[in-house]
Amino acid sequence: MTEITRVPLQPVKKGSLSKIWVGALALALAGAGIAYAAMPPQVKVTTLTAGHGASPTSEDMVLINYKGTLPDGKVFDEAKQVPMALDGVIPGFSTALQKMQAGGKYTVKIPSELAYGDKGQGQIAPNTDLTFEVELLDFRSKAEIEQQQRMMQQMMQMQQQQGAAGAAGAPAPAGAAQ
């Protein structure tokens, strides 16, 4: 006759049983390759050509060349030398631009949650991930751009005043009635 060794079981403490099941579920999910804690969506930026200097902040304006494609490779938007405010674009694009440097070229993959989400936009269907090729030509702070605009307005006003002063003292053209 075979003898069976018995191991005395300890009583399970109150509340421990649910912890055991949570642990068992976590192990089962991990073994199946499923992450039980969802990771937040991430923007992926790949450097094709390194840029130089600092990176833009969320308060800056950028000047870029870009091409946006859908998962099937179809181009949905493309432009050259486009000025953009980082706080005026989709969140994933703003995040990507803040990881770039002037003169650099990049490939950017934006998950739908950081693009147009479940609403979509134009040719972009709801829940569509986007890919962009971006060249960051330059960037400036909004304060720098506002200062440049003020200087240009002042120069234009001065030119208009000089033109008006010159026209007032100019002789009448030949043959004009006086």
C-alpha positions as CSV (number, residue, x, y, z in Angstrom):
1,M,0.0,0.0,0.0
2,T,1.2,3.5,-1.0
3,E,1.3,6.0,1.7
4,I,0.1,9.5,1.0
5,T,1.8,12.3,2.7
6,R,-0.6,14.9,3.9
7,V,0.3,18.6,4.3
8,P,-1.7,20.5,6.8
9,L,-3.4,23.5,5.2
10,Q,-3.4,26.8,6.9
11,P,-6.7,28.7,7.0
12,V,-6.8,31.5,4.4
13,K,-7.0,35.0,5.9
14,K,-10.0,37.1,5.1
15,G,-9.4,39.1,1.9
16,S,-6.4,37.0,0.8
17,L,-8.5,34.8,-1.5
18,S,-9.3,37.8,-3.8
19,K,-5.6,38.7,-3.9
20,I,-4.7,35.2,-5.0
21,W,-7.2,35.4,-7.8
22,V,-6.0,38.8,-9.0
23,G,-2.4,37.4,-9.0
24,A,-3.5,34.3,-10.9
25,L,-5.3,36.4,-13.5
26,A,-2.3,38.6,-13.9
27,L,-0.1,35.6,-14.5
28,A,-2.5,34.1,-16.9
29,L,-2.7,37.3,-18.9
30,A,1.0,37.7,-18.9
31,G,1.5,34.2,-20.1
32,A,-0.9,34.8,-22.9
33,G,1.0,37.8,-24.0
34,I,-1.7,40.3,-22.9
35,A,-0.8,43.3,-20.8
36,Y,-3.4,43.7,-18.1
37,A,-2.4,47.3,-17.5
38,A,-3.1,49.3,-20.6
39,M,-0.2,51.5,-21.7
40,P,-1.1,55.1,-22.8
41,P,-0.8,55.7,-26.5
42,Q,2.6,56.9,-27.6
43,V,3.9,59.0,-30.5
44,K,6.9,57.4,-32.2
45,V,9.4,59.8,-33.8
46,T,12.2,58.3,-35.9
47,T,15.1,60.6,-36.9
48,L,16.0,60.3,-40.6
49,T,18.4,63.3,-40.6
50,A,19.5,64.9,-37.3
51,G,18.8,68.5,-36.8
52,H,20.7,71.0,-34.6
53,G,20.1,73.2,-31.6
54,A,17.1,73.3,-29.2
55,S,13.7,71.9,-29.8
56,P,10.4,73.9,-30.1
57,T,8.1,74.2,-27.0
58,S,4.3,74.0,-27.0
59,E,4.3,77.8,-27.1
60,D,6.3,78.1,-30.3
61,M,5.5,78.4,-34.0
62,V,7.3,76.1,-36.5
63,L,8.0,76.3,-40.2
64,I,7.8,72.8,-41.7
65,N,7.5,70.7,-44.8
66,Y,5.3,67.6,-44.3
67,K,3.4,64.7,-45.8
68,G,0.7,62.8,-44.0
69,T,-0.3,59.3,-45.0
70,L,-2.9,56.8,-43.9
71,P,-2.1,53.2,-42.9
72,D,-2.7,52.1,-46.6
73,G,-0.1,54.6,-47.8
74,K,-2.6,57.1,-49.2
75,V,-1.4,60.7,-48.8
76,F,-4.1,62.8,-47.1
77,D,-2.2,66.0,-46.8
78,E,1.1,67.5,-48.0
79,A,2.6,71.0,-47.9
80,K,5.9,72.9,-48.0
81,Q,7.0,75.8,-45.8
82,V,3.9,75.8,-43.6
83,P,3.9,77.9,-40.4
84,M,2.1,76.2,-37.6
85,A,1.4,77.0,-33.9
86,L,2.2,73.9,-31.8
87,D,-0.8,74.6,-29.6
88,G,-3.1,74.6,-32.7
89,V,-2.4,71.1,-34.1
90,I,-3.5,67.6,-33.0
91,P,-1.8,66.5,-29.7
92,G,0.3,63.8,-31.3
93,F,1.7,66.2,-33.9
94,S,2.6,68.8,-31.2
95,T,4.3,66.1,-29.1
96,A,6.3,65.0,-32.1
97,L,7.4,68.5,-33.1
98,Q,8.7,69.1,-29.5
99,K,11.1,66.2,-30.1
100,M,12.6,67.7,-33.2
101,Q,15.4,70.1,-34.0
102,A,15.7,72.6,-36.8
103,G,17.2,71.2,-40.0
104,G,16.1,67.6,-39.1
105,K,13.9,65.2,-41.0
106,Y,11.7,62.7,-39.2
107,T,9.1,60.0,-39.6
108,V,6.3,60.3,-37.1
109,K,3.7,57.7,-36.2
110,I,0.7,59.0,-34.3
111,P,-1.9,56.6,-32.7
112,S,-5.5,57.6,-33.4
113,E,-6.1,58.5,-29.8
114,L,-3.6,61.4,-30.2
115,A,-4.8,62.3,-33.7
116,Y,-8.5,62.6,-34.5
117,G,-9.7,59.7,-32.4
118,D,-13.2,58.3,-32.9
119,K,-14.4,61.4,-34.8
120,G,-12.1,61.3,-37.8
121,Q,-11.5,64.3,-40.1
122,G,-12.1,64.7,-43.8
123,Q,-10.4,61.7,-45.5
124,I,-9.3,60.4,-42.2
125,A,-11.7,57.7,-40.9
126,P,-12.4,57.4,-37.2
127,N,-9.8,55.5,-35.1
128,T,-7.1,55.8,-37.8
129,D,-3.4,55.9,-37.0
130,L,-1.4,58.5,-39.0
131,T,2.2,58.6,-40.3
132,F,4.0,61.9,-41.2
133,E,7.3,62.7,-42.9
134,V,8.3,66.0,-41.4
135,E,11.2,68.4,-42.0
136,L,11.5,71.1,-39.4
137,L,12.9,74.1,-41.2
138,D,12.9,76.6,-38.3
139,F,10.9,77.7,-35.3
140,R,10.3,80.9,-33.3
141,S,8.6,81.8,-30.1
142,K,5.2,83.6,-30.5
143,A,6.8,86.7,-28.9
144,E,9.6,86.8,-31.5
145,I,7.0,86.5,-34.3
146,E,4.8,89.3,-32.8
147,Q,7.8,91.5,-32.5
148,Q,8.7,90.9,-36.2
149,Q,5.1,91.7,-37.2
150,R,5.2,95.0,-35.2
151,M,8.5,95.9,-36.9
152,M,7.0,95.2,-40.4
153,Q,3.9,97.2,-39.6
154,Q,6.0,100.2,-38.5
155,M,8.1,99.9,-41.7
156,M,5.0,99.8,-43.9
157,Q,3.5,102.8,-42.1
158,M,6.7,104.8,-42.6
159,Q,6.7,103.9,-46.3
160,Q,3.1,105.0,-46.7
161,Q,3.8,108.3,-44.9
162,Q,6.9,108.9,-47.1
163,G,4.8,108.0,-50.2
164,A,2.0,110.4,-49.2
165,A,4.5,113.2,-48.4
166,G,6.2,112.7,-51.8
167,A,2.9,112.7,-53.7
168,A,1.7,115.9,-52.0
169,G,4.8,117.9,-53.1
170,A,5.1,116.3,-56.6
171,P,4.6,118.5,-59.6
172,A,1.5,117.8,-61.7
173,P,2.1,115.6,-64.8
174,A,2.5,117.4,-68.2
175,G,-0.8,118.2,-69.8
176,A,-2.8,118.0,-66.6
177,A,-5.3,120.8,-66.0
178,Q,-4.2,123.2,-63.3
